[in-house]
Amino acid sequence: MEKVYIVGAHSRGRTLKAYLEYLQEAETEAFLVDELAGNPDAVDGVPVRLIGAGLDTDKKVYIATRGISHGKLTEELKAVGMKRIIPVTVELDSKLRNEYVRRRFREEGRDFRLVDELGMGR
């Protein structure tokens, strides 16, 4: 299984990690962040590291964040030599939210409903 980095150490990054492992496509080596303040040292046993020197530049890196410019993060990743940068597209984000998370909750015996289904997203 290929080892990858995921930019984003919170819910979206964790969901992408679980999805890649579910598909048996990748194992997350580290969650990457652009600042350490407000981020944990590790998530589910996976270390959280600052984007910078010392990264294996041959690994794929998925940008799985919200509210931060993908362009800015891509520039930071390129500046440290990362070559295989994959932003989470709207299509993949939708698939994660609407297909994978529902199925995962069902398999775990938990109820899952989107905020919009509850009338709270308006």
Summary of the structure (lengths in Angstrom):
residues: 122
radius of gyration: 15.0
end to end distance: 40.9
largest distance: 45.8
contacts: 325
relative contact order: 0.17
helix: 35%
strand: 24%
